[in-house]
Amino acid sequence: MVELPDASRRMVLGGALAGGVIAATAQSALAKGPGKRPKTQKSMTNVPFEVHETVRIGLIGLGNRGGGMLLGWGDVPGAVVTAVCDIRADRAKRSADRLVADGKPRPLEFGGSADSYKELLKRDDIDLVYIATPWEFHYEQGKAALESGKHVSVELPIATELDELWDLVDTSERTGKHLMLAENCSYGRNELAMLKMAHEGMFGEITNGHGGYLHDLRSLLFSDSYYTDAWRRKWHTRSTASFYPMHGLAPIAAAMDINRGDRFTTLQATATAPKGLADYRARYVPKDHPSWQEEYINGDLVTCLINTDRGRVIRAEHDVSSPRPYSRINSIAGSRGIFEDYNARVYLEPDHSGHAWANWAPYRDEFDHWIWKKVGEDAANAGHGGIDYLLQWRTVQTMRAGLVPDIDVYDSAAWCSPVPLSVMSLADGGKPVEVPDFTRGEWAKLRLGLDSRESDMPPVA
């Protein structure tokens, strides 16, 4: 196996500890949680943003994901990108050039070293930091952004270890600044309609859900340009974790009111053998490629079975190493019916019978979320079918209007917890492990989240 670079010093537990039961035992205290909230901290549940006439945004990480989100941030009414940063200075310059070509003010550029983002964080003309660097940097950069007095939107996952997740919760509470997982799939049209139907009782009493991230990334993982320095493929040499279940897990959790009346209690994981990447390499990758020095340990399909306090069950899956069509699964079921996506279909009593799926479109139209009705046309040409722009628009709108964010630090931590928890469970033979209560008891209180009330974007002066 290749020697890990310094950048991977804080890998998920699968790097150094996945070899045995020690991994689970060593983390049991963190799974239960650090105890009562310190007096120096206050809960961030239902805490609104301070009103911002203009939301000034700094971007850290300008590769494929950060670069793809760049113009969207600048296009939201009342938002302006004031600074851009990448370890590669030329990317920062190209990003600034793109904004100018799009008719936007030129942002300040930071780059050239691993610490360049720290200079960006010293600025007082940034209200929101958006982080889209490789996974191993999210925790460090997210925490630093909070401590610099800024709100933070972090790409998936916000952190990869339990102590890091807890530290981000504590730092958000201590600084009074929001940290939000940039979970764009939570704004999918089908996902939000499913959420409304669930909350209006269309499925009866919800009993189970199924979500995942099933995406054949093999060609991109072996590309020499798509993931800079092959950072994402290298994670498959370091960890046994379910790396990226949030796209499928988050919409199911929202429909079940996780952290808003229910919570995750235990997780147990299974994993298939790691065959897909090695097989693809053997067939398509030249023998002189650096990947031939790598050994892949991450199972092709990692499945997490998550139980909730109210007796519900969620199955969350991750597979980017197998030949298959794309799917986030996106299914929820209860005592009166079920919805399944990819392809979207529904079966509800008393509307349907005869063991035949029914057309989803009439239900989606009836339960269409207000944000799709208001902003859907503006998002039509944006990334990932519009959900990227809807995430950006809603983030800016809540900040400009002084509203509570749809996704808070507790949601972010809970949705990302399967990353380290899957490693713990697999290291202990697939036994269940406890899921932390990041809210410290506040999960039982019903409150709004993605099922937000309709509101307008404040006018731009």
Steps between C-alpha positions, in 0.01 A plus 500: 500500500624850427621718785245764595583867441511750786165640385332180614624518860142517634343220302179336606552210742541251218852629443676406824239320707279295274693182563299383798252550778728765652355751253149460637607478863717809482212706365218377723516803727477737207203309363315562825600865497701740715223565753324823586547815297768723656373825649712690249289359214142550386287279282482597132151351451252760375768770499439739208771666298564863565351700211745563213410759238761339279655157559872517432644159417849356507571173315769255611572225249452564128533158341213325327244553775606845619546621145161362404329695778692823442267688265187383683605676819549820306165470323282486812330837561673690777813281500852589392815290490765713667787250523613174339770263618673185381832341582571544129517875442419465130158359588425803715595729213290306246204509738533875544521538123181294456308720741614815320403347165158429652459868583582471870753698709846349513559317828824499693722203417677276750712200414839341466524311828304267726454788745372757251145452629609642837572832332153498345346439843669814637281714275212696652308518171384137507176382663486144367783262422432220252744208521544256211845353560582126528332327793808489723508880526133568579522476878808718542380766259140495626608547859739779406222679311269481802771632728560789262141612565347381175214267410606193305356279226707183461483238228450138599611384754560776754747268679599135497554416870270513800721729704510740206120496464460575869761776482317670214176486700675649801675767293176604334332530841794687649532751215127537431563445129322247283675211329288336230557192288464605136256215438364597160298179452279601791363762260407250230147547370396141568671501839318813616163379371560170679577696816172692481302183436661328796425791732141516380445132576469374144711193580326438831730425791855506358686176574804492274703676235773415253752740352843481347771631277542248221714655228748329270802728546767253385610692191517828694681341793777386264507827308823696537317833497149478645592446867818696560787271606250211499389605848165324483637170369762498775229494763419150374849395613462651846161418643214253516244776557172579333650815354207683354152379598363848574339567160262210557487508881426869553161515318380189687616647831316824425179315418531312831564820700841386617620750765147642491296234679706189434868414492748238382580257783713216360682415178634170372694462179576233244740515210557292191850409387705778331503363146377776268793742485765230466301329226452827310872580534595157366290552188543867419796661680856486356751303706719807554217695663564599868182320607674166453685572824170516688299239691127566535340413833166681480213261427318558173159519672495624858155480658402667828189388683394786727236474773313797643352575840148462362571152368557590138770345283709670232723319251775723363729373224821616334651355183719687252707200387248287309350517149143620545263785413497801731256491791442662836216249561294757693221284641274535800225270620233481765174337601308649205744507212842538351698727268802380304721705270719408201257474329248692710185307589250487782245265656253641751185373664217557432600649162673192365453125500581193299875493576568753223710815535329830421620814325700728729452823302154599635622463859819692436298783348253503788769495769760709319711688753468877498866551415457310174194705413682824574853433374477188285506687167804702607678177589411316180846525345700466821705201605349163594158583363470828689564379854839673520344841442205429730745422781687822429185712465349369822825544695528863390128564552505375860802718573354811338160456662635403842341154499597171662703278261327193360804285582685569824818368658311218675350375173841529339670297771230232515488455121881469485531271803466180289851569367683419827221283644509262204871445562433428868225252418700320232800476730279325755358244260203707390357541849282804577668812636333793672432816303578817697225744590669813375203710616550394863134417552339768283417251223161428659369850429310539173630786287520603138783402271481433129121515537533877527229761474488696177690827506637750251851606413538853639520761223846610393562866569 
